[in-house]
Amino acid sequence: MRKLGKEQKRDIAALAAMRDEDIDLSDMPEVVDWSKAEMGKFYRPPKKAVTMRLDSDVLEWLKGYGKGYQTRVNLLLRHAMASAGGRNTSRARRSG
């Protein structure tokens, strides 16, 4: 990524100092059709390192698709979470 030049830094500082109401948006078209918008496209939830014990055959299956097996585990778990339909399936929480 290129560094900003002096003029760019000056322009950004000038915009940052302005109130939102004072910024001229007249040359920017208004978006009225959001039908093709993708929710969460740029959202990346924070990751947390965990230790997980998996059956060796499951691990080999995941690794059999090449690099990125941890990403695949995350996608599979996210799919299972979405398929649960927002239900809390935790035993610890159900038995309260």
C-alpha positions in Angstrom: 0.0 0.0 0.0 1.4 3.4 -1.0 2.0 6.1 1.6 -0.2 9.2 1.4 1.4 12.4 0.0 1.4 15.7 1.8 -1.6 17.0 -0.3 -3.6 13.9 0.5 -2.9 14.1 4.2 -3.9 17.8 4.1 -7.2 17.0 2.3 -8.0 14.2 4.8 -7.3 16.4 7.8 -9.5 19.2 6.3 -12.4 16.7 5.8 -11.9 15.2 9.3 -12.2 18.7 10.8 -15.5 19.4 9.0 -18.9 18.6 10.4 -20.9 15.9 8.5 -23.5 18.5 7.5 -20.9 20.7 5.9 -19.5 18.1 3.5 -20.8 18.5 -0.1 -22.2 15.2 -1.3 -24.0 16.7 -4.3 -21.7 14.9 -6.8 -22.3 11.5 -5.3 -25.3 9.6 -6.5 -27.8 8.5 -3.9 -28.1 4.7 -3.6 -31.8 3.8 -3.6 -31.6 0.1 -4.8 -30.1 -2.1 -2.1 -31.3 -5.3 -3.6 -27.8 -6.4 -4.7 -26.2 -5.4 -1.4 -24.3 -8.1 0.5 -24.6 -8.0 4.2 -21.4 -8.6 6.1 -19.2 -8.8 3.0 -16.4 -6.9 4.6 -17.1 -7.9 8.2 -14.6 -10.2 9.7 -15.4 -11.4 13.2 -12.4 -11.5 15.5 -10.7 -14.9 15.7 -9.8 -16.7 18.9 -7.1 -19.4 19.2 -8.5 -22.6 20.6 -7.3 -26.2 21.1 -9.6 -28.8 19.7 -9.4 -32.6 19.7 -10.7 -34.2 16.5 -10.9 -37.8 15.4 -7.9 -38.6 13.2 -10.1 -39.6 10.3 -12.0 -36.3 10.5 -8.8 -34.4 10.5 -7.4 -36.3 7.6 -10.6 -35.7 5.7 -10.3 -31.9 6.3 -6.7 -31.8 5.4 -7.4 -33.9 2.3 -8.8 -30.8 0.5 -5.5 -29.0 0.8 -4.4 -26.0 2.8 -6.9 -24.1 5.0 -8.4 -27.0 7.0 -8.9 -24.7 10.0 -10.9 -22.3 7.8 -13.0 -25.2 6.6 -13.6 -26.2 10.2 -14.8 -22.7 10.9 -17.1 -22.7 7.8 -18.6 -26.1 8.7 -19.2 -24.9 12.3 -20.7 -21.6 11.1 -23.0 -23.5 8.7 -24.1 -25.8 11.6 -24.7 -22.7 13.7 -26.8 -21.1 11.0 -28.7 -24.3 10.4 -29.6 -24.4 14.1 -31.8 -21.4 13.3 -30.6 -19.3 16.2 -31.4 -22.0 18.7 -29.1 -22.3 21.6 -28.1 -26.0 21.6 -25.6 -25.7 24.5 -26.5 -28.3 27.2 -25.0 -26.1 29.9 -27.4 -23.3 29.1 -30.4 -25.5 28.7 -30.0 -27.1 32.1 -30.2 -23.7 33.9 
